Amino acid sequence: MTAAHPRHQLDEVVHAPVRFSIMAYLAGVERAEFALVRDAVEVSDSQLSKQAATLETAGYLQITKGHVGKRPRTWFALTPAGREAFETHLTTLRRIAGGR
């Protein structure tokens, strides 16, 4: 039996609601500071850190640490692979929703 239904093409890393929300937010920007992403997806610092680490391990997210003045900052950016994975996942969701 062939796996013809589009759901078999969903990326389990991207599919989790918080990770999907992070990627959706970042898809519209070049990079974003930790607090902006946290507030945009309405999660705690620890939840964002955990989900971001999963995305980074998958090669979908680049995490950059630095300072603004004396304050430590963390920035997130989708990698090219992350952008591709997000777009593929979104296309697959649309195929499922469209019944094709």
ABEGO torsion letter per residue (X at the ends): XBBABAAAABBAAAABAAAAAAAAAAAABABBBAAAAAAAAGBBAAAAAAAAAAAAAAGABBBBBBBBEABBBBBBBBBAAAAAAAAAAAAAAAAAAAGX
